Amino acid sequence: MTEEVKEGWRKVKFSDFVIINPKIPLEKGKEYPFIKMEDISPGNRYVSFTEKRWFKGGGSKFITGDVLFARITPCLENGKIVQVKDSAIEGFGSTEFFVFRHREGISDSSFIYYLSVSDIIRKPAEKSMFGASGRQRADLNVVQDLEIDAPPLPIQRKIAAILSAYDDLIENNTRRIQILEEMAQAIYREWFVKFRLLGHEKVKMVHSELGKIPEGWEVKKVKDIVKRLKAGRTYTQKEVLPMGNIPAIDQSRSEFLGFHNNESDHYASSEESIIIFGDHTCKMQIMVEPFSLGPNVIPFISNDNGLIYYLFFLVRNLVETHEYKRHWNELVIKKVALADKKSQIFFSEMVKPITEEIDLLRKRNLNPRRTRDLLLPKLISGEVDVTTLGLTIGGSEA
């Protein structure tokens, strides 16, 4: 890159460019939004809190716009780096985050996010890890002392605006996926938890060990109605190829380790739908295309050739309504009320189009995610010059 293109850029220490682990005066004993490590999906820029907790004095404190940077293995290697999206909030999260915030007049919060996910910050942080095997953490001193090439603030905003266009598209599709999932889950709860199926007024309720259930239903353990598939090869982030066609899934729900092209080393075919369960996160999704597994992901199907859509929402409802230590072995010993086949078929026909739309939206996210990942290193390093681009940012041209 020429000096002309690099005009205005300057070398600066990362800790002089951002505020690291800023002090936030949260009140002890007060309830605040809390972000867990499992709330974060690698490849998605934004995170929103899913619960509130009482602040006792510990945790990584943040406000809207801050970047949460996972410091522990394997979360850092898997790309658990996000920006807090919720408006006008302050909160706290896992102690395993570094928190990065912009410096007024020096750095842009969105640019900081993209800088953090780039190799400029992430790779040295990974190499700095120390501690016991399996619990290694990035060295904060190494991260603070990293020297970066910082563009002028207007250039930062242009770079962030270009990359944000892709992330906003991904976010919109992700939001639609969440709405569709919630809609299908609501139907399941109405029919199979509250027992308000169509014509339920005429259904006789009988006693069971789980309480009253519709006549013709059975009480069974999860392990009696699911069939866990034998584990094949487990992929790690370093093994998968970023430009292959078959996704390697880590902890389920679009958390891709990457892609590969080993046709013999995957689970599903286009004729077979498989449910995958994140053993440490309890996240689930239905896979209809070929895929491979990263660590701690369990594939399963119905034990009796039952309907995959009914089984998915049965297990998911169980996960969402019970406290687990996030382990498959604890889940499968739970008892559930198994509906009669006619009700399973009726429900599956109802939600199949919804799940197919969810799968389509996930696929639509792949191209903008790949394009963004290709552009990011070129923009963040200044290899691609954005100086002359006329972009409208915040109502004015940058």
N, C-alpha and C positions, 0 to 999 in steps of 0.2 A: 504494500500500500504506500502511496506517495505521501510526502510531507504536506502537499497541498490539500489532499483529501483529509489528512489528519489534523488540519489546522484547527486550533482551539481545543484539541484533546490534551489531556495532561496526565502524567503519572501521579498516582496518589495512593496512599495506604487505605485499605478497605475500611478500617475503623475511622478514618477521617472523611470517608465518603458516606457512610451510614452510621446510625446510632445502633449499637449492638446491645441487646437485652436492656432496653430503656426502662427506667424506673417509673412505675405506675402505682399511685397510692390507693390500692384496693383496701376496702375495709374488712377486717376479720369478722367472721360471723355473718357477713352479707352474702346473698346469693348472686352469682354472676354466670354468664354464659361460659360453658366449658367445652373445649375442643380436645377430643381424644386422638391418639395416633391413628386408630382405625377409621376415624371420620375422613381421612385423607386418601384420595384416589390418585395415584401417580398418573401424570399426563393431563390432569385437570387443574387449571390454574386456581380456581376459587374453592374456598371451604366455608361452610356455614355451621354454626353450632347446632347440635342435636339434643342437648340437655343443659340444665343449669345445676351448679353445685355450690355448696357453702364454702367460701374462701377461708382457709385456715392458716394462710401465710406462705404456702409453697406453690410451686408451679411456674410456668412461663407466662408472664403477663403481657397482654397485647391490647391494641385498639384497632379500629377499622383501618384497613390499608397496610397494616404490618405484614411482613413476610415471616412465616413459620418454617423453619429449616430443621428437618430431622437430623439429630446428631448421632444417633445410635445405629449400629448395624443390626439387620440388613436394611432398615428403613431408609437410610441415606442412599445406599447403593440402588435401591428400588425407586428412588426419585420422589420421596415424600416431602415435597417442598411446595407450599401454597401461599396464597395471599388471602387475608381475611376480607370477606366481601360485605357482610352485614353492615348496614349503615348505622352510624352513631352509636356504636357499642364499645364497651371495654369489658375484658374478661380475662380468663386464664386457661391454661391447658397443661398437657403433659409436661413433666420436667425434662423430657427428652427433646425439647425444641430449643434452638437458638432463635431469637427474635430480632429481625432487622427492620429499622425504620428510616425513612428519608431524613436528610438534613435540609432544613429550609434554605432555598436558594442555591443548593449544591446538587442535590439528587432528587430524582423522581421516584415515587414509591412503586409504580408499575415497572419502570426500568430496573429497579432493584430486584424485583421478582425474576425478571428474565436473566439478569446477570447471575442471580443465585442458582438458577437451574442450569446455567451454561457450565461448560467444563472449566471456565476461568475460576469459579469459586468451588464448584462441587467436587471436581477431581482432586485438588489439593486437600480439601477437607476429608475426602475418603482416605487419602494416603496418610493423613495425620493420625488416623485412629490408633488408640492405645487401650490397654486393659485386658481383662480376661477374655478368652475365646468365647464368642457368642454374645458378649456384652460390651464390645468395644465402642468407644465414643470418639468423635472428632475432637481434636485439640483446639480449644477456643483461641489460644495464643497464636496458633498458626493461621487461623482464619482472620483474626484481627490484623495480622502483619502482612497479609497478602498485598502485593502491589498490583494495581489494575490501571488500565488505560481508560480514563473517564472522559466521555464526550461532554460538550457544553449542554446545559439543561434543555435548550430547544431541540437539540439532536436526540437527547435521551427520550424526550416526549414523542418525537417522530418515530423512533425505533419501537417504542412501546405501543404506539397507536397501530403500526403495521401488524405487529404480532398479536395485539389485542383483538383485531378483527377476526382472526382465526379462533381465538379462545372464546370470544363472545358467541360465535356460531356453535362451538362445542358446548358452551354453557346452556344455550337455548335448547339444544337437543337433549342435553342431560336433564334439564328441568322438565321437558315433556316426558322423558322416560320416567321420572319420579312420579309425575301426575298419573300416568297410565298404570304404573305399578300400584300406587295407592288406590286407584279406582278398582283394579282387579282384586286387591286384597280386601277392600271394603265389601265387595260382592261375596267373597269367601266368608268373611265374618258374619255377614247378614244371614247367609244360608246355612253355614255349618258350625257356627258358634252360638248364634242366637236362634238357630233352627227355624228361620223364617223363609223357608223355601216356598216356591209357588205351590199353593194348595196345602200349606202346612196346617191349616185349620182342621183338615180331615185326617192328619197323621196321628196315630196313637203313640204316646210317649210311654216308655218303659223304664224301669229302674236298672241302673248299672253301677259299677264301682266308681264311675266318674260322675254319677248323678243321673238325672233323667235324660234319655236320648231317644230319638225316633225308633220305632219298631223296625227291625231289619238291619239296623246298624250293629257294628261290633266294636268291642274295646280290644285294642291290640297295642303291643309295643312297637315303636318305630322300627326296630331291627327286624321285626317280622313282616314288614310291608315294603322295606327297601332292600335293594341288592347293591352292595358296594362293589364297584369294579376293581379289578386287580390293578395295582399301581404299575405303570410302565416307567419309562425314564423320567426323572425329575430334572427339569431345566433350571439353570441359574441365570442371572442377568448377563453374565459374561459369555455364556454359551450361545445365546440366541442371536440371530442375525437381524439387524434393524430393518433390512429391506426385503425380508422374505415374505411369504404369503400366509403362513400358518401361525396364528398367535399362540404364544406361551402365556398362560394365565397364572397370575400370582394373587392369591387371596380373593379371587372371584371379582365380579362386578367391574369389568373393563379395566382392571389393573394389570396392564400388559407389561411383562418383562421385556417383550420384543417379539420379533417374528423370525421364522426359519422356513426352510424349504425341504426338510426331511420328510418325504411323503409317507414313509413307513412308521414314523414315530409320533403318531397322534391317536386320539381317542374316537372322535365322532365322525360319522359319514353323513352325507346329506339325507340318508334314509333313517337315521337314528338320532333321536333327541336324548341328551344326557343332562342331568342336573349336577351342578358343581357347588360344593360347600367349602367355604374358607374355614379351616379348622381353628384358626386363632381369631377370626373376625365374625364368624357366623353369617357372612354375606353369601348370597346365593344368586345363581342365574341359570337359565336354561340355555344350553349350547346346541345349536342345530347344524353348525358347520364344523369341519375338522379343527381340532385344537390340541395343544399339548399342555402339560402341567408344570408350574413352578412349585416351590415348596409349600407344604401345608394346605394343599387343595385336594379335596376328596370328591371323586366322581361317583354318582350312583343313579340307578334306575329303579323301576318298580319291580318287586319280587315276583309278581304274578301277571306280568304283562298288563298291568293296570295303566290308567291314563296319566301321562306324565304331567299334565297341567294341574290336575287335581292334587297329585302327590307334591308338586312344587309348593303350592299355596298351603297345603296342610302342614308341611314341615316348616315353611317360613312363618306361618302363624304361631307355631309352637315356639320358634326361636324368639319372635317379637314379644311374646307374652310371658316368657319365663326368664329367670336369671341363670345364666350358665357361666362356667369358667372358660367358655369358648373352646370346648373340645367335643369332637364327634362322639367319643365313647360315652360321654355324659348325656348327649342328646338321644342316642338310640335306645336307651333304657326307659325313656319316658313313654307313658301310655296316652293314646289318643282315641277318639271316637271315629271309627272308619265308616264313612257313608256307604249306603247301598250302591250297587253298580249303576242303576238308572240315574241316581242323583249325580254321581261322578261324571257320567256321560253328558248330562244336561249342562253341568257347570263347565266342563271342558270345551263344549261347543260354544259357550258364551264367551269364554276368556281367550280362546285360541287366537282370534283376530287381534286382540289387545297385545298378546305376547309376540305375535308376528310383527306388529308395528314397533314394539320395543326393540326387537332384533334389528329391524331396518334402520332405526335411528342410531343404534350402536354402530352399525356399518357406515352410516353417513358421517360419523365422527372420525373415522379412520383417516380419510384423505386430508381434512384440515389439520389433524394432529400431525400427520407425516410432513405436510408442507411446512407447517410452523417449525417443526424440529429441524428441517433442512435449512430454513431461513435464519433461524436463531443465531447459530455461531457466526454466520457471515455478517449479520447486522450488528451484533453485540461487539464484534471485534473491529468494526469499521471497514471490513473488506468490501462491503456494499455501501456506497456513499448515498446518504439520504438528504444531503444538504440542500439540494435544489428541488426536492419534492415539496409541492404545496399541499399540506395536509391541514384540515380544519380540526383543531383540538380545543375542546372546551369553549367553542363558539368563536374562536379566533384562529387565524392561520399561523402555524408555527414554521 
